[in-house]
Amino acid sequence: MGKLSSVLSSIVVVLVLVASSAIYIVDEREQAILFQLGEVVDVKTTPGLYFKIPIAQNVRYFDSRILTLDTEEPERFITSEKKNVLVDLFVKWRIVDVKQYYISVRGDETLAKTRLAQTVNSSMRDEFGNRTVHDVVSGERDKIMEIMRQKANIDAKKIGVEVVDVRLKRVDLPQEVSESVYRRMEAARKRVANELRSTGAAEAEKIRAEADRQREVILAEAYREAQKIMGEGDGQAAAIYAGTFEKNPEFYAFYRSMEAYKQSFKNKGDMLVLEPNSEFFKYMNSTANKK
Protein backbone atom coordinates (compact mmCIF):
# COMPACT_ATOMS: atom_id res chain seq x y z
CA MET A 1 0.00 0.00 0.00
CA GLY A 2 2.81 2.40 0.85
CA LYS A 3 4.60 1.65 -2.40
CA LEU A 4 1.39 2.36 -4.35
CA SER A 5 0.99 5.72 -2.66
CA SER A 6 4.57 6.64 -3.49
CA VAL A 7 4.07 5.67 -7.12
CA LEU A 8 0.85 7.69 -7.35
CA SER A 9 2.54 10.70 -5.75
CA SER A 10 5.40 10.45 -8.23
CA ILE A 11 2.96 10.25 -11.13
CA VAL A 12 1.07 13.28 -9.87
CA VAL A 13 4.31 15.26 -9.53
CA VAL A 14 5.36 14.27 -13.03
CA LEU A 15 1.97 15.24 -14.42
CA VAL A 16 2.13 18.61 -12.68
CA LEU A 17 5.61 19.23 -14.04
CA VAL A 18 4.55 18.21 -17.53
CA ALA A 19 1.44 20.41 -17.33
CA SER A 20 3.40 23.39 -16.07
CA SER A 21 5.98 22.98 -18.82
CA ALA A 22 3.16 22.81 -21.38
CA ILE A 23 1.78 26.23 -20.36
CA TYR A 24 3.32 29.62 -21.03
CA ILE A 25 1.97 33.15 -20.46
CA VAL A 26 2.46 36.23 -22.61
CA ASP A 27 1.69 39.53 -20.86
CA GLU A 28 0.85 42.89 -22.44
CA ARG A 29 4.48 44.05 -22.46
CA GLU A 30 5.78 41.09 -24.45
CA GLN A 31 5.69 39.16 -27.67
CA ALA A 32 6.68 35.51 -27.90
CA ILE A 33 8.04 33.09 -30.49
CA LEU A 34 7.36 29.37 -30.15
CA PHE A 35 10.18 27.14 -31.37
CA GLN A 36 10.13 23.44 -32.15
CA LEU A 37 13.53 21.83 -32.47
CA GLY A 38 15.01 25.26 -33.23
CA GLU A 39 12.47 26.20 -35.91
CA VAL A 40 9.88 28.97 -35.53
CA VAL A 41 6.43 27.41 -35.45
CA ASP A 42 4.27 30.18 -33.97
CA VAL A 43 4.30 33.85 -32.93
CA LYS A 44 2.21 35.28 -30.11
CA THR A 45 1.66 39.06 -30.12
CA THR A 46 -1.42 39.28 -27.91
CA PRO A 47 -1.34 38.67 -24.15
CA GLY A 48 -2.84 35.45 -22.81
CA LEU A 49 -2.31 31.85 -21.68
CA TYR A 50 -0.93 29.45 -24.30
CA PHE A 51 0.10 25.79 -24.56
CA LYS A 52 3.15 24.09 -26.01
CA ILE A 53 4.55 20.60 -26.29
CA PRO A 54 6.91 20.00 -23.37
CA ILE A 55 10.53 19.31 -24.18
CA ALA A 56 9.93 19.45 -27.94
CA GLN A 57 8.94 23.11 -27.94
CA ASN A 58 10.36 26.17 -26.18
CA VAL A 59 9.39 29.84 -25.98
CA ARG A 60 11.43 33.03 -26.26
CA TYR A 61 10.05 36.42 -25.18
CA PHE A 62 10.70 39.85 -26.70
CA ASP A 63 9.85 43.31 -25.38
CA SER A 64 6.94 44.96 -27.20
CA ARG A 65 7.35 48.37 -25.51
CA ILE A 66 9.02 51.42 -27.07
CA LEU A 67 12.78 51.12 -26.62
CA THR A 68 15.44 53.86 -26.66
CA LEU A 69 18.69 54.09 -28.58
CA ASP A 70 20.76 56.86 -27.01
CA THR A 71 24.18 57.87 -28.33
CA GLU A 72 26.93 57.75 -25.73
CA GLU A 73 29.06 60.48 -27.32
CA PRO A 74 28.11 63.29 -29.73
CA GLU A 75 28.76 62.47 -33.37
CA ARG A 76 30.65 64.87 -35.66
CA PHE A 77 28.98 65.85 -38.96
CA ILE A 78 29.86 68.30 -41.74
CA THR A 79 27.38 70.88 -43.05
CA SER A 80 27.11 72.25 -46.60
CA GLU A 81 29.40 75.10 -45.48
CA LYS A 82 32.11 72.52 -44.66
CA LYS A 83 31.76 73.25 -40.97
CA ASN A 84 31.82 70.60 -38.27
CA VAL A 85 28.98 70.24 -35.80
CA LEU A 86 28.60 67.91 -32.83
CA VAL A 87 25.22 66.19 -32.64
CA ASP A 88 23.72 64.35 -29.68
CA LEU A 89 20.54 62.40 -30.47
CA PHE A 90 18.30 59.54 -29.43
CA VAL A 91 16.00 57.17 -31.31
CA LYS A 92 12.71 55.66 -30.11
CA TRP A 93 11.91 52.26 -31.67
CA ARG A 94 9.91 49.09 -31.09
CA ILE A 95 9.54 45.57 -32.47
CA VAL A 96 6.59 45.25 -34.85
CA ASP A 97 7.46 41.96 -36.62
CA VAL A 98 9.00 39.72 -34.00
CA LYS A 99 9.63 36.84 -36.42
CA GLN A 100 11.49 39.07 -38.88
CA TYR A 101 13.32 40.63 -35.93
CA TYR A 102 14.51 37.20 -34.83
CA ILE A 103 15.53 36.14 -38.34
CA SER A 104 17.40 39.40 -39.08
CA VAL A 105 19.31 40.01 -35.85
CA ARG A 106 18.70 36.72 -34.03
CA GLY A 107 16.56 38.64 -31.57
CA ASP A 108 19.63 40.44 -30.20
CA GLU A 109 18.76 43.95 -29.03
CA THR A 110 22.38 45.04 -29.21
CA LEU A 111 22.63 44.05 -32.87
CA ALA A 112 19.34 45.84 -33.59
CA LYS A 113 20.61 49.04 -31.97
CA THR A 114 23.84 48.85 -33.95
CA ARG A 115 21.90 48.49 -37.19
CA LEU A 116 19.63 51.42 -36.31
CA ALA A 117 22.56 53.59 -35.27
CA GLN A 118 24.30 52.97 -38.61
CA THR A 119 21.12 53.79 -40.54
CA VAL A 120 20.42 57.01 -38.62
CA ASN A 121 24.08 58.05 -38.86
CA SER A 122 24.09 57.58 -42.63
CA SER A 123 20.86 59.52 -43.20
CA MET A 124 22.04 62.28 -40.87
CA ARG A 125 25.27 62.75 -42.83
CA ASP A 126 23.24 63.15 -46.01
CA GLU A 127 20.85 65.68 -44.45
CA PHE A 128 23.53 67.74 -42.69
CA GLY A 129 25.64 67.78 -45.84
CA ASN A 130 22.84 69.58 -47.67
CA ARG A 131 22.17 72.22 -45.01
CA THR A 132 23.87 75.15 -43.31
CA VAL A 133 24.68 75.48 -39.63
CA HIS A 134 21.67 77.76 -39.13
CA ASP A 135 19.39 75.18 -40.73
CA VAL A 136 20.53 72.29 -38.55
CA VAL A 137 20.57 74.36 -35.35
CA SER A 138 17.17 76.01 -35.62
CA GLY A 139 15.89 76.77 -39.11
CA GLU A 140 14.98 73.25 -40.35
CA ARG A 141 15.60 71.16 -37.27
CA ASP A 142 12.11 69.65 -37.09
CA LYS A 143 12.15 68.88 -40.80
CA ILE A 144 15.53 67.13 -40.50
CA MET A 145 14.31 64.95 -37.62
CA GLU A 146 11.21 63.88 -39.56
CA ILE A 147 13.22 63.05 -42.70
CA MET A 148 15.69 61.01 -40.66
CA ARG A 149 12.85 59.13 -38.99
CA GLN A 150 11.32 58.26 -42.35
CA LYS A 151 14.63 57.14 -43.85
CA ALA A 152 15.58 55.12 -40.79
CA ASN A 153 12.15 53.52 -40.70
CA ILE A 154 12.53 52.20 -44.25
CA ASP A 155 15.64 50.25 -43.29
CA ALA A 156 14.29 49.36 -39.84
CA LYS A 157 11.34 47.48 -41.36
CA LYS A 158 13.84 45.07 -42.91
CA ILE A 159 14.72 43.85 -39.43
CA GLY A 160 11.15 43.88 -38.12
CA VAL A 161 11.24 47.10 -36.11
CA GLU A 162 9.64 50.54 -36.40
CA VAL A 163 11.37 53.85 -35.74
CA VAL A 164 8.88 55.87 -33.72
CA ASP A 165 10.90 59.06 -33.37
CA VAL A 166 14.34 60.59 -33.92
CA ARG A 167 15.29 63.55 -31.75
CA LEU A 168 18.28 65.87 -31.84
CA LYS A 169 19.01 66.63 -28.20
CA ARG A 170 21.82 69.05 -28.90
CA VAL A 171 23.66 70.49 -31.88
CA ASP A 172 26.88 72.26 -30.94
CA LEU A 173 29.85 73.66 -32.76
CA PRO A 174 33.31 72.34 -31.86
CA GLN A 175 35.25 74.48 -29.41
CA GLU A 176 37.58 75.92 -32.03
CA VAL A 177 34.64 76.86 -34.28
CA SER A 178 32.50 78.17 -31.42
CA GLU A 179 35.06 80.79 -30.44
CA SER A 180 35.24 82.09 -34.01
CA VAL A 181 31.46 82.16 -34.31
CA TYR A 182 31.09 83.94 -30.97
CA ARG A 183 33.60 86.58 -32.04
CA ARG A 184 31.67 87.20 -35.26
CA MET A 185 28.42 87.35 -33.33
CA GLU A 186 29.94 89.82 -30.88
CA ALA A 187 31.20 92.02 -33.72
CA ALA A 188 27.79 91.89 -35.39
CA ARG A 189 26.02 92.84 -32.16
CA LYS A 190 28.44 95.73 -31.59
CA ARG A 191 27.82 96.98 -35.12
CA VAL A 192 24.08 96.86 -34.57
CA ALA A 193 24.49 98.61 -31.20
CA ASN A 194 26.57 101.39 -32.79
CA GLU A 195 23.99 101.85 -35.53
CA LEU A 196 21.23 102.10 -32.94
CA ARG A 197 23.26 104.60 -30.93
CA SER A 198 23.88 106.72 -34.05
CA THR A 199 20.22 106.61 -34.95
CA GLY A 200 19.28 107.51 -31.38
CA ALA A 201 21.73 110.42 -31.32
CA ALA A 202 20.33 111.76 -34.61
CA GLU A 203 16.78 111.46 -33.31
CA ALA A 204 17.80 113.19 -30.09
CA GLU A 205 19.33 116.11 -32.03
CA LYS A 206 16.22 116.33 -34.13
CA ILE A 207 14.01 116.41 -31.04
CA ARG A 208 16.22 119.01 -29.34
CA ALA A 209 16.19 121.21 -32.46
CA GLU A 210 12.41 120.97 -32.67
CA ALA A 211 12.11 121.77 -28.95
CA ASP A 212 14.42 124.80 -29.33
CA ARG A 213 12.40 126.00 -32.31
CA GLN A 214 9.16 125.67 -30.38
CA ARG A 215 10.77 127.46 -27.42
CA GLU A 216 11.78 130.39 -29.61
CA VAL A 217 8.31 130.55 -31.14
CA ILE A 218 6.67 130.48 -27.71
CA LEU A 219 9.02 133.19 -26.37
CA ALA A 220 8.43 135.36 -29.42
CA GLU A 221 4.68 135.00 -29.14
CA ALA A 222 4.87 135.71 -25.40
CA TYR A 223 7.03 138.80 -25.98
CA ARG A 224 4.65 140.03 -28.65
CA GLU A 225 1.69 139.50 -26.35
CA ALA A 226 3.50 141.24 -23.48
CA GLN A 227 4.37 144.20 -25.68
CA LYS A 228 0.79 144.35 -26.84
CA ILE A 229 -0.51 144.33 -23.26
CA MET A 230 2.08 146.92 -22.21
CA GLY A 231 1.10 149.12 -25.14
CA GLU A 232 -2.54 148.83 -24.22
CA GLY A 233 -1.67 149.62 -20.59
CA ASP A 234 0.41 152.63 -21.59
CA GLY A 235 -2.41 153.80 -23.81
CA GLN A 236 -4.92 153.47 -20.98
CA ALA A 237 -2.51 155.23 -18.59
CA ALA A 238 -2.00 158.08 -21.10
CA ALA A 239 -5.77 158.34 -21.50
CA ILE A 240 -6.20 158.51 -17.71
CA TYR A 241 -3.45 161.12 -17.46
CA ALA A 242 -5.02 163.11 -20.26
CA GLY A 243 -8.44 162.94 -18.62
CA THR A 244 -6.98 164.00 -15.32
CA PHE A 245 -5.07 166.85 -16.92
CA GLU A 246 -8.20 168.11 -18.60
CA LYS A 247 -10.17 168.02 -15.33
CA ASN A 248 -7.54 169.79 -13.18
CA PRO A 249 -4.40 170.89 -15.04
CA GLU A 250 -2.87 172.50 -11.95
CA PHE A 251 -3.23 169.39 -9.80
CA TYR A 252 -1.85 167.22 -12.57
CA ALA A 253 1.20 169.48 -12.90
CA PHE A 254 1.69 169.39 -9.12
CA TYR A 255 1.39 165.59 -9.03
CA ARG A 256 3.89 165.16 -11.82
CA SER A 257 6.33 167.47 -10.08
CA MET A 258 6.03 165.50 -6.84
CA GLU A 259 6.75 162.30 -8.75
CA ALA A 260 9.78 163.93 -10.33
CA TYR A 261 11.05 165.08 -6.88
CA LYS A 262 10.49 161.59 -5.52
CA GLN A 263 12.44 159.92 -8.30
CA SER A 264 15.20 162.54 -8.26
CA PHE A 265 15.90 162.31 -4.51
CA LYS A 266 15.28 158.65 -4.11
CA ASN A 267 18.69 157.93 -2.58
CA LYS A 268 20.61 159.97 -0.03
CA GLY A 269 23.56 160.36 -2.37
CA ASP A 270 21.49 161.77 -5.23
CA MET A 271 22.41 165.32 -6.28
CA LEU A 272 21.12 167.78 -8.89
CA VAL A 273 22.89 170.92 -10.01
CA LEU A 274 20.27 173.45 -11.16
CA GLU A 275 19.58 177.16 -11.03
CA PRO A 276 17.59 178.11 -7.88
CA ASN A 277 14.95 179.73 -9.99
CA SER A 278 14.66 176.71 -12.27
CA GLU A 279 11.21 175.60 -13.35
CA PHE A 280 11.96 172.26 -11.70
CA PHE A 281 11.73 173.89 -8.21
CA LYS A 282 8.53 175.75 -9.04
CA TYR A 283 6.41 174.13 -6.34
CA MET A 284 9.24 174.11 -3.79
CA ASN A 285 9.79 177.79 -4.24
CA SER A 286 6.09 178.55 -4.06
CA THR A 287 5.84 176.59 -0.83
CA ALA A 288 8.81 178.40 0.66
CA ASN A 289 7.36 181.79 -0.25
CA LYS A 290 4.09 180.90 1.39
CA LYS A 291 5.94 179.98 4.55
C-alpha positions as CSV (number, residue, x, y, z in Angstrom):
1,M,0.0,0.0,0.0
2,G,2.8,2.4,0.9
3,K,4.6,1.6,-2.4
4,L,1.4,2.4,-4.4
5,S,1.0,5.7,-2.7
6,S,4.6,6.6,-3.5
7,V,4.1,5.7,-7.1
8,L,0.8,7.7,-7.3
9,S,2.5,10.7,-5.8
10,S,5.4,10.5,-8.2
11,I,3.0,10.2,-11.1
12,V,1.1,13.3,-9.9
13,V,4.3,15.3,-9.5
14,V,5.4,14.3,-13.0
15,L,2.0,15.2,-14.4
16,V,2.1,18.6,-12.7
17,L,5.6,19.2,-14.0
18,V,4.6,18.2,-17.5
19,A,1.4,20.4,-17.3
20,S,3.4,23.4,-16.1
21,S,6.0,23.0,-18.8
22,A,3.2,22.8,-21.4
23,I,1.8,26.2,-20.4
24,Y,3.3,29.6,-21.0
25,I,2.0,33.1,-20.5
26,V,2.5,36.2,-22.6
27,D,1.7,39.5,-20.9
28,E,0.9,42.9,-22.4
29,R,4.5,44.1,-22.5
30,E,5.8,41.1,-24.4
31,Q,5.7,39.2,-27.7
32,A,6.7,35.5,-27.9
33,I,8.0,33.1,-30.5
34,L,7.4,29.4,-30.2
35,F,10.2,27.1,-31.4
36,Q,10.1,23.4,-32.1
37,L,13.5,21.8,-32.5
38,G,15.0,25.3,-33.2
39,E,12.5,26.2,-35.9
40,V,9.9,29.0,-35.5
41,V,6.4,27.4,-35.4
42,D,4.3,30.2,-34.0
43,V,4.3,33.9,-32.9
44,K,2.2,35.3,-30.1
45,T,1.7,39.1,-30.1
46,T,-1.4,39.3,-27.9
47,P,-1.3,38.7,-24.1
48,G,-2.8,35.4,-22.8
49,L,-2.3,31.8,-21.7
50,Y,-0.9,29.4,-24.3
51,F,0.1,25.8,-24.6
52,K,3.1,24.1,-26.0
53,I,4.6,20.6,-26.3
54,P,6.9,20.0,-23.4
55,I,10.5,19.3,-24.2
56,A,9.9,19.4,-27.9
57,Q,8.9,23.1,-27.9
58,N,10.4,26.2,-26.2
59,V,9.4,29.8,-26.0
60,R,11.4,33.0,-26.3
61,Y,10.0,36.4,-25.2
62,F,10.7,39.8,-26.7
63,D,9.8,43.3,-25.4
64,S,6.9,45.0,-27.2
65,R,7.4,48.4,-25.5
66,I,9.0,51.4,-27.1
67,L,12.8,51.1,-26.6
68,T,15.4,53.9,-26.7
69,L,18.7,54.1,-28.6
70,D,20.8,56.9,-27.0
71,T,24.2,57.9,-28.3
72,E,26.9,57.7,-25.7
73,E,29.1,60.5,-27.3
74,P,28.1,63.3,-29.7
75,E,28.8,62.5,-33.4
76,R,30.6,64.9,-35.7
77,F,29.0,65.8,-39.0
78,I,29.9,68.3,-41.7
79,T,27.4,70.9,-43.1
80,S,27.1,72.3,-46.6
81,E,29.4,75.1,-45.5
82,K,32.1,72.5,-44.7
83,K,31.8,73.2,-41.0
84,N,31.8,70.6,-38.3
85,V,29.0,70.2,-35.8
86,L,28.6,67.9,-32.8
87,V,25.2,66.2,-32.6
88,D,23.7,64.3,-29.7
89,L,20.5,62.4,-30.5
90,F,18.3,59.5,-29.4
91,V,16.0,57.2,-31.3
92,K,12.7,55.7,-30.1
93,W,11.9,52.3,-31.7
94,R,9.9,49.1,-31.1
95,I,9.5,45.6,-32.5
96,V,6.6,45.3,-34.9
97,D,7.5,42.0,-36.6
98,V,9.0,39.7,-34.0
99,K,9.6,36.8,-36.4
100,Q,11.5,39.1,-38.9
101,Y,13.3,40.6,-35.9
102,Y,14.5,37.2,-34.8
103,I,15.5,36.1,-38.3
104,S,17.4,39.4,-39.1
105,V,19.3,40.0,-35.8
106,R,18.7,36.7,-34.0
107,G,16.6,38.6,-31.6
108,D,19.6,40.4,-30.2
109,E,18.8,44.0,-29.0
110,T,22.4,45.0,-29.2
111,L,22.6,44.1,-32.9
112,A,19.3,45.8,-33.6
113,K,20.6,49.0,-32.0
114,T,23.8,48.8,-33.9
115,R,21.9,48.5,-37.2
116,L,19.6,51.4,-36.3
117,A,22.6,53.6,-35.3
118,Q,24.3,53.0,-38.6
119,T,21.1,53.8,-40.5
120,V,20.4,57.0,-38.6
121,N,24.1,58.1,-38.9
122,S,24.1,57.6,-42.6
123,S,20.9,59.5,-43.2
124,M,22.0,62.3,-40.9
125,R,25.3,62.8,-42.8
126,D,23.2,63.2,-46.0
127,E,20.9,65.7,-44.4
128,F,23.5,67.7,-42.7
129,G,25.6,67.8,-45.8
130,N,22.8,69.6,-47.7
131,R,22.2,72.2,-45.0
132,T,23.9,75.1,-43.3
133,V,24.7,75.5,-39.6
134,H,21.7,77.8,-39.1
135,D,19.4,75.2,-40.7
136,V,20.5,72.3,-38.5
137,V,20.6,74.4,-35.4
138,S,17.2,76.0,-35.6
139,G,15.9,76.8,-39.1
140,E,15.0,73.3,-40.3
141,R,15.6,71.2,-37.3
142,D,12.1,69.7,-37.1
143,K,12.2,68.9,-40.8
144,I,15.5,67.1,-40.5
145,M,14.3,65.0,-37.6
146,E,11.2,63.9,-39.6
147,I,13.2,63.0,-42.7
148,M,15.7,61.0,-40.7
149,R,12.9,59.1,-39.0
150,Q,11.3,58.3,-42.4
151,K,14.6,57.1,-43.9
152,A,15.6,55.1,-40.8
153,N,12.1,53.5,-40.7
154,I,12.5,52.2,-44.3
155,D,15.6,50.3,-43.3
156,A,14.3,49.4,-39.8
157,K,11.3,47.5,-41.4
158,K,13.8,45.1,-42.9
159,I,14.7,43.8,-39.4
160,G,11.1,43.9,-38.1
161,V,11.2,47.1,-36.1
162,E,9.6,50.5,-36.4
163,V,11.4,53.9,-35.7
164,V,8.9,55.9,-33.7
165,D,10.9,59.1,-33.4
166,V,14.3,60.6,-33.9
167,R,15.3,63.6,-31.8
168,L,18.3,65.9,-31.8
169,K,19.0,66.6,-28.2
170,R,21.8,69.1,-28.9
171,V,23.7,70.5,-31.9
172,D,26.9,72.3,-30.9
173,L,29.9,73.7,-32.8
174,P,33.3,72.3,-31.9
175,Q,35.2,74.5,-29.4
176,E,37.6,75.9,-32.0
177,V,34.6,76.9,-34.3
178,S,32.5,78.2,-31.4
179,E,35.1,80.8,-30.4
180,S,35.2,82.1,-34.0
181,V,31.5,82.2,-34.3
182,Y,31.1,83.9,-31.0
183,R,33.6,86.6,-32.0
184,R,31.7,87.2,-35.3
185,M,28.4,87.3,-33.3
186,E,29.9,89.8,-30.9
187,A,31.2,92.0,-33.7
188,A,27.8,91.9,-35.4
189,R,26.0,92.8,-32.2
190,K,28.4,95.7,-31.6
191,R,27.8,97.0,-35.1
192,V,24.1,96.9,-34.6
193,A,24.5,98.6,-31.2
194,N,26.6,101.4,-32.8
195,E,24.0,101.8,-35.5
196,L,21.2,102.1,-32.9
197,R,23.3,104.6,-30.9
198,S,23.9,106.7,-34.0
199,T,20.2,106.6,-35.0
200,G,19.3,107.5,-31.4
201,A,21.7,110.4,-31.3
202,A,20.3,111.8,-34.6
203,E,16.8,111.5,-33.3
204,A,17.8,113.2,-30.1
205,E,19.3,116.1,-32.0
206,K,16.2,116.3,-34.1
207,I,14.0,116.4,-31.0
208,R,16.2,119.0,-29.3
209,A,16.2,121.2,-32.5
210,E,12.4,121.0,-32.7
211,A,12.1,121.8,-28.9
212,D,14.4,124.8,-29.3
213,R,12.4,126.0,-32.3
214,Q,9.2,125.7,-30.4
215,R,10.8,127.5,-27.4
216,E,11.8,130.4,-29.6
217,V,8.3,130.5,-31.1
218,I,6.7,130.5,-27.7
219,L,9.0,133.2,-26.4
220,A,8.4,135.4,-29.4
221,E,4.7,135.0,-29.1
222,A,4.9,135.7,-25.4
223,Y,7.0,138.8,-26.0
224,R,4.7,140.0,-28.7
225,E,1.7,139.5,-26.4
226,A,3.5,141.2,-23.5
227,Q,4.4,144.2,-25.7
228,K,0.8,144.3,-26.8
229,I,-0.5,144.3,-23.3
230,M,2.1,146.9,-22.2
231,G,1.1,149.1,-25.1
232,E,-2.5,148.8,-24.2
233,G,-1.7,149.6,-20.6
234,D,0.4,152.6,-21.6
235,G,-2.4,153.8,-23.8
236,Q,-4.9,153.5,-21.0
237,A,-2.5,155.2,-18.6
238,A,-2.0,158.1,-21.1
239,A,-5.8,158.3,-21.5
240,I,-6.2,158.5,-17.7
241,Y,-3.5,161.1,-17.5
242,A,-5.0,163.1,-20.3
243,G,-8.4,162.9,-18.6
244,T,-7.0,164.0,-15.3
245,F,-5.1,166.9,-16.9
246,E,-8.2,168.1,-18.6
247,K,-10.2,168.0,-15.3
248,N,-7.5,169.8,-13.2
249,P,-4.4,170.9,-15.0
250,E,-2.9,172.5,-11.9
251,F,-3.2,169.4,-9.8
252,Y,-1.8,167.2,-12.6
253,A,1.2,169.5,-12.9
254,F,1.7,169.4,-9.1
255,Y,1.4,165.6,-9.0
256,R,3.9,165.2,-11.8
257,S,6.3,167.5,-10.1
258,M,6.0,165.5,-6.8
259,E,6.8,162.3,-8.7
260,A,9.8,163.9,-10.3
261,Y,11.0,165.1,-6.9
262,K,10.5,161.6,-5.5
263,Q,12.4,159.9,-8.3
264,S,15.2,162.5,-8.3
265,F,15.9,162.3,-4.5
266,K,15.3,158.7,-4.1
267,N,18.7,157.9,-2.6
268,K,20.6,160.0,0.0
269,G,23.6,160.4,-2.4
270,D,21.5,161.8,-5.2
271,M,22.4,165.3,-6.3
272,L,21.1,167.8,-8.9
273,V,22.9,170.9,-10.0
274,L,20.3,173.4,-11.2
275,E,19.6,177.2,-11.0
276,P,17.6,178.1,-7.9
277,N,15.0,179.7,-10.0
278,S,14.7,176.7,-12.3
279,E,11.2,175.6,-13.3
280,F,12.0,172.3,-11.7
281,F,11.7,173.9,-8.2
282,K,8.5,175.7,-9.0
283,Y,6.4,174.1,-6.3
284,M,9.2,174.1,-3.8
285,N,9.8,177.8,-4.2
286,S,6.1,178.5,-4.1
287,T,5.8,176.6,-0.8
288,A,8.8,178.4,0.7
289,N,7.4,181.8,-0.2
290,K,4.1,180.9,1.4
291,K,5.9,180.0,4.6
